[in-house]
Amino acid sequence: MQYRRLGRSGLQVSELSLGSWVTYHNQVNVNSAREMLAQAFDSGVNFLDNAEAYAGGKSETVMGEALKELKRPRLSYIVSTKFFWGLNRDSQSVNHKDTLNRKYLMQAIDGSLARMGLDFIDLVYCHRPDAFTPIEETVRAMSDMITQGKALYWGTSEWSAQEIQAAWDIADRHHLHKPVMEQPEYHLFHRTRVEKEYRRLYEDIGLGLTTWSPLASGLLTGKYRNGMPEGSRGTLEGRGFLVKSLTDPAKNSALTQLEAVAADVGCSLSQLAIAWAARNPRVSTVITGASQSQQLRENLGAVDVIPKLTPEYMARIDEISLPLAV
């Protein structure tokens, strides 16, 4: 496993990391999480991604309990969480859901710390932009989390380049802690934001990326070519929105050509897709997910594929995937 700086910060993250979206609590209990976290650590992973909204906070609880049982030195791993949607969505309160206002954020960090059983969280993200709260209010709240020692770095997830630049400029102007990283979706069929929209930000503000969904929610494993397998991510409650993209005929047809490239490289289709995302020098870490140890082992095996992706292989991959990418 290689390690890369998170943007211009001094923090080094493993080029592949482990996330908990969909899996923790829904498919992975504390025992399974403990086993897979140990497996990930043994493979060199040092970054674990989470979010307040994942499984209504239960994902943070599962990860926190698993980490407690593993008794790893706190300096050896990096943990994240993300804020925006809130937890009690049926509540009458209008100030703690779909927002980045100060009241919500300052209470949200305390909730995540309690669920994860940690004294601080390394990376905190604004999970989505808030069109109604002034960006300055959000920037000050996120900066205060760091000043108070509850978080070490803050960033954004799925913000536009303009919004990220605005937040950075406000922080710079008022001598506040600046956003360090962005967490965008990035895979073979979803490329424009990372490769074009953010291009100026890499040099201008040193933006780091912790990208998610390298397998396009499972599409790039090839298992959806004949429909929706029972128990797969697309069949889980609340994940129906994934069905259309997972069963897209054109993209599933392209997988046959991508499998030919993978065969020439000497890896699986999944490993090719993960390695391709990590091959981008602007990406600090690629967040992978797994519900079983075997799946995690295969995904992390992509670290051996990254150096094998020569310019010739990358060109072949682009020829197949780029016409279908957004």
N, C-alpha and C positions, 0 to 999 in steps of 0.2 A: 504494500500500500504506500502510495506517495501522499505528501501533504502539501497543501497550497495555502498561501495567505488569503485571508478573507478581505478582499479589496485591498485598501492601503493600510489596514490595521496590522498589528503584529501577531494576531491570532492565526494559528495554522489549523486547518480542518482537513480531515481525510478526504481524498478525491471521491470516494464513495461513502455515503452515510446511510443511516437507517431511520425511516419515518414510521409513524404510527397511524396515519390516516386510514380509515375504514377498518383496519385490522384489530387494533387494540380494543379490548372489551367485546367487540362484535365477533371476532374470530380468534383472538389471542387472549388467554387469561394470564394471571400473574406467573404461573409456573412456566407456561410456554414463552412468555416474554423474558423471563429470567434466563432460560436456556438459549434463546436466540440472541439476547444481548451479550451473553458470555461468548457465544460463537462469533458475533460481530466484533467484539473487543479483541478476541484472539486473532481475528483477521486484520486487525489494524484500524478498524473504524473507531473514530473518537467523537463523532457528532451524531446526536440523536434529536430528531425533529418531532415536535408535538404542537398542539394548539388547544386552547381553552374549549373550542367548539367541538373537537373530536369526541364523539360519543357522549356529548353533553358533560364534559369534564372528566368522565370515567377513564378516558385514555391517559390523561395525566396521572390519575390515581394508580392505574395499572403499572405505568412506567416507573412512578415513584416507589411503589412497593417492591418492584423487581430490582431496582437499583439499590434499595436499602438491603435487600437480601444478598446481593452480590458483594456489598461492602468494598466497592472499588474506591481508590483514592479520588477525592473530588477533583483534583487537578488533572486527572487522566481522561476526563470526558467533558464534552460540551453539550449542553441541553438548551433547547429553544422552546418557546411557546408563542402563540399569536392571539391577538385580541381584535374583535370587531362585533361578532354576532351576539355575544353574551350567552348566558345559560338559561335563565328563566324567561323563555320567550312567551309564555302564556301569562306572565305577570302584567299587571296594569301599569307598571312603571314604564315611562317612555325614555328613561335616561340610561338604560343598561342593555340595549340591544340595537344592533345595526348602527353603531355610533363609535366615534373616537373622541368623545368629550372628556374633559378632565375628570369629572366625578366617576364615570365608568372606569376609565383607565387606571386610576389610582387605587380603586377597589379590586379591579380584575387581577392586577399583579399580586396582591395579597392572597387572593383565592388560589391562583396557580401555585404560589409558593407553598401554601398549606397542603394542597392536593399532592404535590410532588415531594413534599417533605424536605425541601431544600432551603438554604439560607439565601441563595441568589440564583437567578437564571441567567445563563450566559448571553443568549440572544433573544430579544423580544421583537416581535413584528407587529405592525399594523396590518391586519389580515386582508383588509380591503380599504380603498379610499372612502372617506366620508364627505359627501358633497354638501353637508349642512353645517358641519363644525369648521370654524376657521382653522386653516392649517397651522397657524401660529399657536393656537391653543393645544393642538395635538403635539406639536413639536416640543413645547414647553413641558407637557406632561411626560412624554417619553424621556426627555432629557432629565427630568427630575427623578425618574425611576433609577437612572444611572447614578446621579448625585447622591441619592439615598442608599446606594449599595444594593438595591434589589435586583438590578440587572447590570450587565457589563457593556453590551452593545445593543443598539436598536436599528431597525430597518423597516422595510415595507414588503408587502406581497401583492402582486398584481396591480401596482400603481403605474400610471402612465409616466413617461419620461418627464413630461412637464410638471407633474405633481411631485415627483422625486426631486427635481431641480429646485422647485419652489420651497420644499421643506429644507433642503440643504442650505439654500440662500438665507432663509430665516434663521436657521441655527448659526450660520456663519456671522450674520449681521449682529446677532444678540449674544454671541460667545456661548452658545449652548452646545450640547453634545449632538454631533451631526449623525444623520443616517449613514450607516456603513454598508448595508447589504439590501438586496432585493430578492424575493423568492418568486420567480415566475414559472409558469408551466413551460416546459421545453422538451420537445421530442422531434422525431423525424418529420412529423406532420404538423408541427406547431412551432414555427421558427421566427416569424417576422419581428416580434417584440425584442427577443434577445439579439438577433443578428442585425437588425436595422434600427428599430426605434431607440434602443438604449446606447447605440454606438458612441455618441458623443460623451455619455456619462462615464464610460470606462476611463477615458483620459482626463476629462474635466474635473470629476470629483472622486475618481478611484473606486467606482461602484463595484462591489463584489456580488456574486450570484450563488445562491443555494437553490438549484433548480429542482422542480418536482415533476412527477409523472413521466419518467424517461420511457416507460413502456406504454404510454397513452392509455392508462388505466387497464392494461392487459391486452389491448389490441395487438401490440407488437410482440406478444408471445405466440400469436397464431392460433390460440385456442378458440377464437370466436368465428372462425371461417365457416363453421357448420351450424351456427346458431349460438344460443346461450347455454353453456353447460350448467347443470344443476350445482348450486352452491358457489358459483363464481361471483365476482364483484358486482357484475351487472344485474344479478338477481336479488341482491340484498335489499332490504327495505330502505326506501329513501334514495336508492341509486338508479331509479328508472331513467333519469335524465341521461345516463351513460349509454343506453341501449342503441340509440341511433348512430352514435359515432363508433361504437364497438362493432356494429354489423354493417358498416359502410362497405358496399361491394367493391368500389374502386380501390380503397385502401387495403382491403383483405386480399384482393387480387395481386396487388403489388408485393405482398408478403412472399409470394413464390419466388419472385426475382431477388428479393432481399435475402431469402434463405440460400440462394445460390451464392451470393457474396459471402454469407456467413460460412458456408461450407468451404469456400476457397480460403477464408481466413483461418478456419479450423475452430469454430466456436458455434454456439447456439444463436438463434435469432434474437433471443432476449439479451444475451451478452453483447451481441453486435450493437443493438440499440442503446444499451447503457454506455458502452464504450464510446459510441459515436458522440453522445452528449458530453461525456467527460473529455473528449478530444478537443473540445472548444477551449482555448486558453483563457477565455473570459469567465468560464465557469469555475467557481471555487470548489464546489462539491455537488455531486448528483445524489439526490435523495432517492433511495430505493425502498421498497416495501416488501413484506413477506408475511405469509400466514403459517408457513411451515419451515423447518430447518433446512430441508432439501432445497426448497425454493430460494432461501437466503443464500445457501452455499453456491447455487448456480449464479445468482445475481452478482455476488461478490467476486466470482470468478472472472468477471469482466475486467478486473484490474490488469489481468494478463493480456487482455485483448487490446487495450488502449495503445500500447506502443506498436502493435502490429498494423494499425490502420494507417497505411501509407497514403500519400496524396492520390495514388491511383485508385485505391479502394474507396477513399472519400469521394472521389469524382464519380465512381460507379454508383455509390449510395445516393449522391445528389441527383444523378440522372433519373433514378427510380422514384425518389421521394419528393423532390422539390416541386414537381408539377402539381402534387396533391397537398402541399403544405400551405398553411395560412400564417 
